[in-house]
Amino acid sequence: MKWKDVIITLAALGAMAVVSLWAYRHVTRPPQDLCRVCDRPLHGGVTYRLELRAGKEDACCPRCGMHYQIEHPGAVKKAWATDLSTGKFIPAESAFYVEGGDIEYCTRHATFLQHEPQGAKVREYDRCLPSLVAFRTAQEAEAYRSQHGGTVLSYQQAMERVKAL
Ligand SMILES: [Zn+2]
């Protein structure tokens, strides 16, 4: 009888472990909306939406979305950037962008592999960097730039910069 109790207890503990593992994966970490390009979670304010023939896909930031456009020429019917001021989608071609400001939306919580030649930390290449954010008007882009640094770019200029990096 003793052994039977032990086996029942172990079976119960095993079942609890399975259930808690399942809960950990499925309940405490709900499936998040992830970037189509880099698999990072999407953030309000910087999401970049791609209208493809197969439907809509979201990228975590304009930089990721533009990478996709460059790598899949012709696949994207229309692209929408999020106006950081209002959180609303705006046509990507008419948006104004700030590249390289000091807020890194996509990578804030990420850990980086770092090389340390002569003690200097060098960040690994990251496709979301330098940061790229969008605004509906040039004035708002300029106001952001004056607070956070970086460079104001048109859509064409931003595309050229993404292509080059
Ligand atoms: Zn991404």
Backbone and ligand atoms as CSV (ligand in chain L), in Angstrom:
chain,resi,resn,atom,element,x,y,z
A,1,MET,N,N,0.827,-1.223,0.000
A,1,MET,CA,C,0.000,0.000,0.000
A,1,MET,C,C,0.847,1.253,0.000
A,2,LYS,N,N,1.920,1.234,0.803
A,2,LYS,CA,C,2.832,2.393,0.868
A,2,LYS,C,C,3.318,2.806,-0.525
A,3,TRP,N,N,3.791,1.781,-1.294
A,3,TRP,CA,C,4.332,2.081,-2.624
A,3,TRP,C,C,3.276,2.696,-3.526
A,4,LYS,N,N,2.068,2.170,-3.358
A,4,LYS,CA,C,0.987,2.686,-4.185
A,4,LYS,C,C,0.773,4.182,-3.896
A,5,ASP,N,N,0.844,4.539,-2.594
A,5,ASP,CA,C,0.704,5.951,-2.216
A,5,ASP,C,C,1.800,6.803,-2.851
A,6,VAL,N,N,3.020,6.240,-2.776
A,6,VAL,CA,C,4.157,6.993,-3.343
A,6,VAL,C,C,3.939,7.223,-4.841
A,7,ILE,N,N,3.518,6.163,-5.509
A,7,ILE,CA,C,3.322,6.271,-6.967
A,7,ILE,C,C,2.228,7.288,-7.289
A,8,ILE,N,N,1.140,7.244,-6.492
A,8,ILE,CA,C,0.049,8.202,-6.726
A,8,ILE,C,C,0.547,9.636,-6.496
A,9,THR,N,N,1.332,9.825,-5.441
A,9,THR,CA,C,1.864,11.154,-5.141
A,9,THR,C,C,2.760,11.646,-6.277
A,10,LEU,N,N,3.655,10.747,-6.728
A,10,LEU,CA,C,4.555,11.130,-7.827
A,10,LEU,C,C,3.768,11.451,-9.090
A,11,ALA,N,N,2.752,10.654,-9.354
A,11,ALA,CA,C,1.932,10.890,-10.543
A,11,ALA,C,C,1.242,12.251,-10.443
A,12,ALA,N,N,0.762,12.552,-9.221
A,12,ALA,CA,C,0.085,13.837,-9.025
A,12,ALA,C,C,1.060,14.994,-9.222
A,13,LEU,N,N,2.271,14.840,-8.656
A,13,LEU,CA,C,3.281,15.898,-8.811
A,13,LEU,C,C,3.655,16.066,-10.288
A,14,GLY,N,N,3.778,14.934,-10.966
A,14,GLY,CA,C,4.105,14.967,-12.390
A,14,GLY,C,C,3.033,15.705,-13.175
A,15,ALA,N,N,1.788,15.398,-12.857
A,15,ALA,CA,C,0.683,16.062,-13.553
A,15,ALA,C,C,0.700,17.560,-13.282
A,16,MET,N,N,1.009,17.932,-12.019
A,16,MET,CA,C,1.062,19.354,-11.684
A,16,MET,C,C,2.175,20.058,-12.458
A,17,ALA,N,N,3.305,19.355,-12.585
A,17,ALA,CA,C,4.423,19.948,-13.315
A,17,ALA,C,C,4.045,20.180,-14.772
A,18,VAL,N,N,3.357,19.196,-15.351
A,18,VAL,CA,C,2.944,19.323,-16.754
A,18,VAL,C,C,1.967,20.484,-16.913
A,19,VAL,N,N,1.010,20.546,-15.987
A,19,VAL,CA,C,0.007,21.613,-16.063
A,19,VAL,C,C,0.660,22.979,-15.884
A,20,SER,N,N,1.587,23.090,-14.933
A,20,SER,CA,C,2.179,24.414,-14.716
A,20,SER,C,C,3.075,24.808,-15.883
A,21,LEU,N,N,3.741,23.805,-16.495
A,21,LEU,CA,C,4.551,24.120,-17.675
A,21,LEU,C,C,3.643,24.610,-18.803
A,22,TRP,N,N,2.524,23.900,-18.971
A,22,TRP,CA,C,1.563,24.298,-20.001
A,22,TRP,C,C,1.068,25.718,-19.714
A,23,ALA,N,N,0.734,25.976,-18.413
A,23,ALA,CA,C,0.215,27.285,-18.040
A,23,ALA,C,C,1.266,28.358,-18.299
A,24,TYR,N,N,2.517,28.021,-17.998
A,24,TYR,CA,C,3.602,28.987,-18.201
A,24,TYR,C,C,3.708,29.368,-19.677
A,25,ARG,N,N,3.603,28.339,-20.508
A,25,ARG,CA,C,3.774,28.617,-21.938
A,25,ARG,C,C,2.538,29.244,-22.571
A,26,HIS,N,N,1.363,28.837,-22.088
A,26,HIS,CA,C,0.149,29.247,-22.801
A,26,HIS,C,C,-0.664,30.314,-22.087
A,27,VAL,N,N,-0.521,30.384,-20.758
A,27,VAL,CA,C,-1.366,31.318,-20.034
A,27,VAL,C,C,-0.578,32.525,-19.549
A,28,THR,N,N,0.548,32.265,-18.858
A,28,THR,CA,C,1.292,33.410,-18.335
A,28,THR,C,C,2.037,34.137,-19.453
A,29,ARG,N,N,2.276,33.449,-20.552
A,29,ARG,CA,C,2.901,34.142,-21.689
A,29,ARG,C,C,1.985,34.019,-22.894
A,30,PRO,N,N,0.975,34.866,-22.962
A,30,PRO,CA,C,0.040,34.756,-24.074
A,30,PRO,C,C,0.762,35.021,-25.389
A,31,PRO,N,N,0.334,34.384,-26.449
A,31,PRO,CA,C,0.983,34.642,-27.728
A,31,PRO,C,C,0.885,36.127,-28.059
A,32,GLN,N,N,2.013,36.739,-28.294
A,32,GLN,CA,C,2.002,38.179,-28.573
A,32,GLN,C,C,2.043,38.385,-30.073
A,33,ASP,N,N,1.653,39.561,-30.472
A,33,ASP,CA,C,1.829,39.910,-31.874
A,33,ASP,C,C,3.304,40.161,-32.090
A,34,LEU,N,N,3.861,39.437,-33.020
A,34,LEU,CA,C,5.295,39.555,-33.247
A,34,LEU,C,C,5.571,40.161,-34.608
A,35,CYS,N,N,6.711,40.809,-34.695
A,35,CYS,CA,C,7.151,41.403,-35.950
A,35,CYS,C,C,7.334,40.332,-37.006
A,36,ARG,N,N,6.823,40.593,-38.190
A,36,ARG,CA,C,6.921,39.669,-39.315
A,36,ARG,C,C,8.374,39.446,-39.715
A,37,VAL,N,N,9.193,40.447,-39.448
A,37,VAL,CA,C,10.567,40.422,-39.937
A,37,VAL,C,C,11.541,39.895,-38.890
A,38,CYS,N,N,11.455,40.405,-37.660
A,38,CYS,CA,C,12.485,40.038,-36.671
A,38,CYS,C,C,11.927,39.283,-35.478
A,39,ASP,N,N,10.612,39.025,-35.450
A,39,ASP,CA,C,9.996,38.252,-34.362
A,39,ASP,C,C,9.987,38.945,-33.010
A,40,ARG,N,N,10.275,40.229,-32.982
A,40,ARG,CA,C,10.158,40.934,-31.714
A,40,ARG,C,C,8.694,41.316,-31.488
A,41,PRO,N,N,8.300,41.507,-30.228
A,41,PRO,CA,C,6.928,41.973,-29.988
A,41,PRO,C,C,6.705,43.336,-30.630
A,42,LEU,N,N,5.479,43.554,-31.085
A,42,LEU,CA,C,5.146,44.854,-31.678
A,42,LEU,C,C,4.913,45.869,-30.574
A,43,HIS,N,N,5.217,47.117,-30.862
A,43,HIS,CA,C,4.973,48.194,-29.910
A,43,HIS,C,C,4.050,49.201,-30.543
A,44,GLY,N,N,3.073,49.658,-29.769
A,44,GLY,CA,C,2.242,50.740,-30.277
A,44,GLY,C,C,3.137,51.939,-30.537
A,45,GLY,N,N,2.790,52.737,-31.507
A,45,GLY,CA,C,3.563,53.954,-31.760
A,45,GLY,C,C,4.584,53.822,-32.866
A,46,VAL,N,N,5.128,52.624,-33.072
A,46,VAL,CA,C,6.147,52.476,-34.112
A,46,VAL,C,C,5.869,51.326,-35.079
A,47,THR,N,N,4.719,50.669,-34.924
A,47,THR,CA,C,4.390,49.544,-35.814
A,47,THR,C,C,4.331,50.009,-37.273
A,48,TYR,N,N,4.811,49.177,-38.162
A,48,TYR,CA,C,4.824,49.490,-39.590
A,48,TYR,C,C,4.044,48.378,-40.288
A,49,ARG,N,N,2.975,48.758,-40.943
A,49,ARG,CA,C,2.066,47.746,-41.515
A,49,ARG,C,C,2.281,47.586,-43.010
A,50,LEU,N,N,2.391,46.335,-43.431
A,50,LEU,CA,C,2.589,46.024,-44.840
A,50,LEU,C,C,1.329,45.368,-45.380
A,51,GLU,N,N,0.798,45.922,-46.450
A,51,GLU,CA,C,-0.323,45.265,-47.124
A,51,GLU,C,C,0.225,44.404,-48.241
A,52,LEU,N,N,0.162,43.097,-48.025
A,52,LEU,CA,C,0.657,42.156,-49.027
A,52,LEU,C,C,-0.536,41.568,-49.761
A,53,ARG,N,N,-0.257,40.872,-50.843
A,53,ARG,CA,C,-1.335,40.206,-51.572
A,53,ARG,C,C,-2.077,39.223,-50.661
A,54,ALA,N,N,-1.302,38.576,-49.779
A,54,ALA,CA,C,-1.893,37.548,-48.904
A,54,ALA,C,C,-2.581,38.131,-47.672
A,55,GLY,N,N,-2.471,39.433,-47.475
A,55,GLY,CA,C,-3.093,40.036,-46.300
A,55,GLY,C,C,-2.145,41.008,-45.619
A,56,LYS,N,N,-2.507,41.403,-44.410
A,56,LYS,CA,C,-1.709,42.412,-43.720
A,56,LYS,C,C,-0.671,41.752,-42.822
A,57,GLU,N,N,0.502,42.345,-42.793
A,57,GLU,CA,C,1.559,41.884,-41.893
A,57,GLU,C,C,2.123,43.106,-41.193
A,58,ASP,N,N,2.418,42.955,-39.888
A,58,ASP,CA,C,2.970,44.083,-39.155
A,58,ASP,C,C,4.445,43.855,-38.833
A,59,ALA,N,N,5.197,44.929,-38.936
A,59,ALA,CA,C,6.601,44.899,-38.532
A,59,ALA,C,C,6.755,45.800,-37.311
A,60,CYS,N,N,7.772,45.524,-36.502
A,60,CYS,CA,C,7.894,46.214,-35.212
A,60,CYS,C,C,8.283,47.680,-35.375
A,61,CYS,N,N,8.878,48.044,-36.506
A,61,CYS,CA,C,9.293,49.440,-36.683
A,61,CYS,C,C,9.466,49.709,-38.172
A,62,PRO,N,N,9.513,50.980,-38.570
A,62,PRO,CA,C,9.694,51.276,-39.991
A,62,PRO,C,C,10.952,50.633,-40.579
A,63,ARG,N,N,12.012,50.562,-39.782
A,63,ARG,CA,C,13.256,50.002,-40.307
A,63,ARG,C,C,13.053,48.540,-40.727
A,64,CYS,N,N,12.403,47.752,-39.857
A,64,CYS,CA,C,12.125,46.346,-40.178
A,64,CYS,C,C,11.205,46.239,-41.396
A,65,GLY,N,N,10.162,47.064,-41.424
A,65,GLY,CA,C,9.210,47.011,-42.525
A,65,GLY,C,C,9.871,47.372,-43.850
A,66,MET,N,N,10.747,48.362,-43.817
A,66,MET,CA,C,11.440,48.770,-45.044
A,66,MET,C,C,12.425,47.693,-45.499
A,67,HIS,N,N,13.053,47.014,-44.534
A,67,HIS,CA,C,13.899,45.866,-44.897
A,67,HIS,C,C,13.072,44.868,-45.698
A,68,TYR,N,N,11.858,44.615,-45.209
A,68,TYR,CA,C,10.998,43.650,-45.881
A,68,TYR,C,C,10.666,44.125,-47.297
A,69,GLN,N,N,10.338,45.421,-47.415
A,69,GLN,CA,C,10.004,45.971,-48.737
A,69,GLN,C,C,11.176,45.839,-49.709
A,70,ILE,N,N,12.379,46.085,-49.185
A,70,ILE,CA,C,13.571,46.032,-50.041
A,70,ILE,C,C,13.869,44.579,-50.429
A,71,GLU,N,N,13.653,43.664,-49.472
A,71,GLU,CA,C,13.976,42.259,-49.736
A,71,GLU,C,C,12.897,41.560,-50.561
A,72,HIS,N,N,11.697,42.115,-50.599
A,72,HIS,CA,C,10.604,41.495,-51.357
A,72,HIS,C,C,10.001,42.522,-52.297
A,73,PRO,N,N,10.781,42.952,-53.299
A,73,PRO,CA,C,10.260,43.996,-54.187
A,73,PRO,C,C,8.999,43.507,-54.902
A,74,GLY,N,N,7.999,44.355,-54.933
A,74,GLY,CA,C,6.750,43.981,-55.606
A,74,GLY,C,C,5.756,43.247,-54.731
A,75,ALA,N,N,6.194,42.741,-53.577
A,75,ALA,CA,C,5.287,41.958,-52.731
A,75,ALA,C,C,4.368,42.855,-51.898
A,76,VAL,N,N,4.814,44.090,-51.679
A,76,VAL,CA,C,4.073,44.978,-50.786
A,76,VAL,C,C,3.204,45.915,-51.617
A,77,LYS,N,N,1.890,45.822,-51.427
A,77,LYS,CA,C,0.975,46.681,-52.186
A,77,LYS,C,C,0.989,48.093,-51.623
A,78,LYS,N,N,0.951,48.179,-50.287
A,78,LYS,CA,C,0.961,49.489,-49.653
A,78,LYS,C,C,1.561,49.358,-48.259
A,79,ALA,N,N,2.247,50.398,-47.831
A,79,ALA,CA,C,2.865,50.368,-46.503
A,79,ALA,C,C,2.332,51.518,-45.663
A,80,TRP,N,N,2.135,51.236,-44.377
A,80,TRP,CA,C,1.623,52.241,-43.454
A,80,TRP,C,C,2.590,52.358,-42.282
A,81,ALA,N,N,2.957,53.579,-41.969
A,81,ALA,CA,C,3.763,53.813,-40.775
A,81,ALA,C,C,2.822,54.297,-39.672
A,82,THR,N,N,3.233,54.164,-38.433
A,82,THR,CA,C,2.435,54.718,-37.341
A,82,THR,C,C,2.973,56.103,-37.002
A,83,ASP,N,N,2.056,57.068,-36.960
A,83,ASP,CA,C,2.417,58.411,-36.518
A,83,ASP,C,C,2.673,58.323,-35.008
A,84,LEU,N,N,3.898,58.578,-34.603
A,84,LEU,CA,C,4.253,58.408,-33.189
A,84,LEU,C,C,3.463,59.354,-32.279
A,85,SER,N,N,3.042,60.492,-32.819
A,85,SER,CA,C,2.299,61.462,-32.005
A,85,SER,C,C,0.893,60.987,-31.669
A,86,THR,N,N,0.242,60.311,-32.620
A,86,THR,CA,C,-1.168,59.949,-32.426
A,86,THR,C,C,-1.397,58.441,-32.340
A,87,GLY,N,N,-0.417,57.638,-32.760
A,87,GLY,CA,C,-0.591,56.190,-32.781
A,87,GLY,C,C,-1.433,55.706,-33.943
A,88,LYS,N,N,-1.734,56.617,-34.899
A,88,LYS,CA,C,-2.579,56.232,-36.043
A,88,LYS,C,C,-1.714,55.881,-37.257
A,89,PHE,N,N,-2.237,54.944,-38.069
A,89,PHE,CA,C,-1.523,54.597,-39.292
A,89,PHE,C,C,-1.618,55.732,-40.299
A,90,ILE,N,N,-0.498,56.009,-40.943
A,90,ILE,CA,C,-0.445,57.017,-42.003
A,90,ILE,C,C,0.289,56.387,-43.189
A,91,PRO,N,N,0.003,56.836,-44.421
A,91,PRO,CA,C,0.703,56.238,-45.568
A,91,PRO,C,C,2.217,56.439,-45.408
A,92,ALA,N,N,2.955,55.337,-45.559
A,92,ALA,CA,C,4.397,55.391,-45.305
A,92,ALA,C,C,5.114,56.386,-46.202
A,93,GLU,N,N,4.634,56.500,-47.484
A,93,GLU,CA,C,5.355,57.364,-48.435
A,93,GLU,C,C,5.256,58.839,-48.068
A,94,SER,N,N,4.193,59.213,-47.352
A,94,SER,CA,C,4.048,60.638,-47.053
A,94,SER,C,C,4.489,60.976,-45.629
A,95,ALA,N,N,5.005,59.987,-44.899
A,95,ALA,CA,C,5.433,60.241,-43.517
A,95,ALA,C,C,6.829,60.872,-43.489
A,96,PHE,N,N,7.138,61.492,-42.366
A,96,PHE,CA,C,8.481,62.024,-42.123
A,96,PHE,C,C,9.109,61.161,-41.030
A,97,TYR,N,N,10.374,60.867,-41.193
A,97,TYR,CA,C,11.029,59.905,-40.302
A,97,TYR,C,C,12.174,60.574,-39.539
A,98,VAL,N,N,12.397,60.079,-38.321
A,98,VAL,CA,C,13.588,60.490,-37.583
A,98,VAL,C,C,14.418,59.239,-37.335
A,99,GLU,N,N,15.626,59.276,-37.859
A,99,GLU,CA,C,16.527,58.144,-37.686
A,99,GLU,C,C,17.564,58.453,-36.620
A,100,GLY,N,N,17.812,57.468,-35.751
A,100,GLY,CA,C,18.937,57.584,-34.824
A,100,GLY,C,C,18.665,58.402,-33.571
A,101,GLY,N,N,17.387,58.627,-33.233
A,101,GLY,CA,C,17.081,59.291,-31.969
A,101,GLY,C,C,17.483,58.396,-30.803
A,102,ASP,N,N,17.463,58.955,-29.598
A,102,ASP,CA,C,18.017,58.208,-28.463
A,102,ASP,C,C,17.056,57.200,-27.840
A,103,ILE,N,N,15.816,57.089,-28.346
A,103,ILE,CA,C,14.916,56.059,-27.821
A,103,ILE,C,C,14.893,54.893,-28.799
A,104,GLU,N,N,15.257,53.720,-28.302
A,104,GLU,CA,C,15.285,52.539,-29.156
A,104,GLU,C,C,14.093,51.659,-28.800
A,105,TYR,N,N,12.995,51.870,-29.516
A,105,TYR,CA,C,11.733,51.233,-29.154
A,105,TYR,C,C,11.790,49.715,-29.219
A,106,CYS,N,N,12.407,49.210,-30.273
A,106,CYS,CA,C,12.370,47.758,-30.480
A,106,CYS,C,C,13.318,47.026,-29.563
A,107,THR,N,N,14.402,47.649,-29.181
A,107,THR,CA,C,15.501,46.909,-28.567
A,107,THR,C,C,15.726,47.308,-27.120
A,108,ARG,N,N,14.815,48.101,-26.565
A,108,ARG,CA,C,14.992,48.555,-25.187
A,108,ARG,C,C,15.209,47.422,-24.213
A,109,HIS,N,N,14.444,46.350,-24.411
A,109,HIS,CA,C,14.476,45.264,-23.429
A,109,HIS,C,C,15.339,44.103,-23.895
A,110,ALA,N,N,15.975,44.280,-25.027
A,110,ALA,CA,C,16.755,43.167,-25.563
A,110,ALA,C,C,18.145,43.151,-24.938
A,111,THR,N,N,18.704,41.980,-24.851
A,111,THR,CA,C,20.096,41.900,-24.436
A,111,THR,C,C,20.928,41.749,-25.692
A,112,PHE,N,N,22.079,42.321,-25.675
A,112,PHE,CA,C,22.901,42.321,-26.868
A,112,PHE,C,C,24.151,41.498,-26.684
A,113,LEU,N,N,24.516,40.833,-27.726
A,113,LEU,CA,C,25.852,40.260,-27.772
A,113,LEU,C,C,26.792,41.435,-27.952
A,114,GLN,N,N,27.823,41.453,-27.166
A,114,GLN,CA,C,28.727,42.589,-27.295
A,114,GLN,C,C,30.164,42.122,-27.412
A,115,HIS,N,N,30.848,42.713,-28.339
A,115,HIS,CA,C,32.292,42.488,-28.432
A,115,HIS,C,C,32.952,43.557,-27.603
A,116,GLU,N,N,34.032,43.219,-26.994
A,116,GLU,CA,C,34.709,44.240,-26.192
A,116,GLU,C,C,36.168,44.358,-26.576
A,117,PRO,N,N,36.425,44.891,-27.757
A,117,PRO,CA,C,37.830,45.090,-28.115
A,117,PRO,C,C,38.420,46.198,-27.259
A,118,GLN,N,N,39.523,45.954,-26.642
A,118,GLN,CA,C,40.179,46.924,-25.750
A,118,GLN,C,C,39.201,47.517,-24.729
A,119,GLY,N,N,38.287,46.696,-24.270
A,119,GLY,CA,C,37.402,47.160,-23.207
A,119,GLY,C,C,36.256,48.038,-23.675
A,120,ALA,N,N,36.220,48.395,-24.964
A,120,ALA,CA,C,35.128,49.244,-25.439
A,120,ALA,C,C,33.967,48.358,-25.893
A,121,LYS,N,N,32.782,48.636,-25.384
A,121,LYS,CA,C,31.639,47.814,-25.763
A,121,LYS,C,C,31.125,48.234,-27.137
A,122,VAL,N,N,30.981,47.270,-28.000
A,122,VAL,CA,C,30.467,47.542,-29.338
A,122,VAL,C,C,29.214,46.711,-29.537
A,123,ARG,N,N,28.166,47.370,-29.900
A,123,ARG,CA,C,26.906,46.661,-30.078
A,123,ARG,C,C,26.923,45.891,-31.389
A,124,GLU,N,N,26.394,44.661,-31.322
A,124,GLU,CA,C,26.267,43.859,-32.529
A,124,GLU,C,C,25.292,44.522,-33.491
A,125,TYR,N,N,25.414,44.200,-34.756
A,125,TYR,CA,C,24.468,44.672,-35.752
A,125,TYR,C,C,23.051,44.284,-35.337
A,126,ASP,N,N,22.144,45.201,-35.465
A,126,ASP,CA,C,20.744,44.891,-35.176
A,126,ASP,C,C,19.900,45.529,-36.257
A,127,ARG,N,N,18.998,44.735,-36.843
A,127,ARG,CA,C,18.266,45.265,-38.001
A,127,ARG,C,C,17.269,46.353,-37.619
A,128,CYS,N,N,16.934,46.492,-36.341
A,128,CYS,CA,C,16.034,47.575,-35.924
A,128,CYS,C,C,16.792,48.869,-35.620
A,129,LEU,N,N,18.100,48.849,-35.697
A,129,LEU,CA,C,18.886,50.040,-35.357
A,129,LEU,C,C,19.650,50.552,-36.566
A,130,PRO,N,N,19.954,51.863,-36.658
A,130,PRO,CA,C,19.495,52.899,-35.740
A,130,PRO,C,C,17.970,53.023,-35.743
A,131,SER,N,N,17.433,53.501,-34.643
A,131,SER,CA,C,15.986,53.590,-34.509
A,131,SER,C,C,15.404,54.466,-35.620
A,132,LEU,N,N,14.203,54.133,-36.041
A,132,LEU,CA,C,13.528,54.901,-37.097
A,132,LEU,C,C,12.070,55.039,-36.679
A,133,VAL,N,N,11.616,56.279,-36.519
A,133,VAL,CA,C,10.228,56.512,-36.113
A,133,VAL,C,C,9.581,57.451,-37.123
A,134,ALA,N,N,8.252,57.413,-37.190
A,134,ALA,CA,C,7.541,58.153,-38.236
A,134,ALA,C,C,6.601,59.207,-37.644
A,135,PHE,N,N,6.393,60.267,-38.412
A,135,PHE,CA,C,5.455,61.328,-38.032
A,135,PHE,C,C,4.666,61.759,-39.252
A,136,ARG,N,N,3.507,62.307,-38.983
A,136,ARG,CA,C,2.641,62.769,-40.064
A,136,ARG,C,C,3.163,64.061,-40.671
A,137,THR,N,N,3.752,64.911,-39.833
A,137,THR,CA,C,4.218,66.197,-40.357
A,137,THR,C,C,5.709,66.383,-40.101
A,138,ALA,N,N,6.323,67.187,-40.958
A,138,ALA,CA,C,7.742,67.498,-40.803
A,138,ALA,C,C,7.988,68.244,-39.494
A,139,GLN,N,N,7.013,69.074,-39.084
A,139,GLN,CA,C,7.168,69.838,-37.843
A,139,GLN,C,C,7.288,68.919,-36.637
A,140,GLU,N,N,6.429,67.886,-36.599
A,140,GLU,CA,C,6.482,66.958,-35.466
A,140,GLU,C,C,7.784,66.157,-35.468
A,141,ALA,N,N,8.218,65.770,-36.681
A,141,ALA,CA,C,9.489,65.048,-36.790
A,141,ALA,C,C,10.622,65.933,-36.269
A,142,GLU,N,N,10.580,67.201,-36.646
A,142,GLU,CA,C,11.619,68.154,-36.219
A,142,GLU,C,C,11.579,68.357,-34.701
A,143,ALA,N,N,10.371,68.419,-34.133
A,143,ALA,CA,C,10.253,68.590,-32.682
A,143,ALA,C,C,10.845,67.385,-31.955
A,144,TYR,N,N,10.594,66.185,-32.484
A,144,TYR,CA,C,11.142,64.964,-31.892
A,144,TYR,C,C,12.670,64.981,-31.986
A,145,ARG,N,N,13.153,65.381,-33.177
A,145,ARG,CA,C,14.598,65.422,-33.388
A,145,ARG,C,C,15.279,66.369,-32.405
A,146,SER,N,N,14.628,67.506,-32.137
A,146,SER,CA,C,15.258,68.481,-31.247
A,146,SER,C,C,15.336,67.944,-29.819
A,147,GLN,N,N,14.436,67.023,-29.460
A,147,GLN,CA,C,14.480,66.432,-28.111
A,147,GLN,C,C,15.367,65.203,-28.035
A,148,HIS,N,N,15.338,64.397,-29.083
A,148,HIS,CA,C,15.963,63.073,-28.997
A,148,HIS,C,C,17.160,62.896,-29.919
A,149,GLY,N,N,17.446,63.912,-30.722
A,149,GLY,CA,C,18.575,63.784,-31.645
A,149,GLY,C,C,18.192,62.980,-32.871
A,150,GLY,N,N,19.172,62.741,-33.748
A,150,GLY,CA,C,18.919,61.980,-34.971
A,150,GLY,C,C,18.812,62.891,-36.174
A,151,THR,N,N,18.237,62.355,-37.244
A,151,THR,CA,C,18.134,63.061,-38.517
A,151,THR,C,C,16.723,62.918,-39.066
A,152,VAL,N,N,16.147,64.010,-39.550
A,152,VAL,CA,C,14.821,63.947,-40.177
A,152,VAL,C,C,14.987,63.507,-41.631
A,153,LEU,N,N,14.189,62.511,-42.038
A,153,LEU,CA,C,14.299,61.955,-43.388
A,153,LEU,C,C,12.927,61.849,-44.035
A,154,SER,N,N,12.909,61.970,-45.364
A,154,SER,CA,C,11.689,61.655,-46.110
A,154,SER,C,C,11.611,60.137,-46.251
A,155,TYR,N,N,10.490,59.648,-46.798
A,155,TYR,CA,C,10.344,58.209,-47.041
A,155,TYR,C,C,11.461,57.693,-47.953
A,156,GLN,N,N,11.698,58.426,-49.049
A,156,GLN,CA,C,12.741,57.994,-49.990
A,156,GLN,C,C,14.111,57.946,-49.321
A,157,GLN,N,N,14.397,58.995,-48.541
A,157,GLN,CA,C,15.693,59.034,-47.857
A,157,GLN,C,C,15.810,57.899,-46.844
A,158,ALA,N,N,14.716,57.637,-46.115
A,158,ALA,CA,C,14.737,56.562,-45.125
A,158,ALA,C,C,14.981,55.219,-45.817
A,159,MET,N,N,14.314,55.007,-46.967
A,159,MET,CA,C,14.509,53.761,-47.722
A,159,MET,C,C,15.970,53.612,-48.148
A,160,GLU,N,N,16.549,54.714,-48.617
A,160,GLU,CA,C,17.947,54.667,-49.057
A,160,GLU,C,C,18.858,54.307,-47.885
A,161,ARG,N,N,18.553,54.883,-46.719
A,161,ARG,CA,C,19.380,54.604,-45.534
A,161,ARG,C,C,19.237,53.149,-45.111
A,162,VAL,N,N,18.035,52.615,-45.168
A,162,VAL,CA,C,17.824,51.209,-44.776
A,162,VAL,C,C,18.550,50.291,-45.760
A,163,LYS,N,N,18.497,50.651,-47.050
A,163,LYS,CA,C,19.193,49.877,-48.072
A,163,LYS,C,C,20.700,49.851,-47.811
A,164,ALA,N,N,21.217,51.013,-47.396
A,164,ALA,CA,C,22.659,51.165,-47.243
A,164,ALA,C,C,23.185,50.435,-45.998
A,165,LEU,N,N,22.336,50.262,-44.988
A,165,LEU,CA,C,22.846,49.662,-43.740
A,165,LEU,C,C,22.517,48.173,-43.663
L,1,ZN,ZN,ZN,11.141,43.884,-36.436
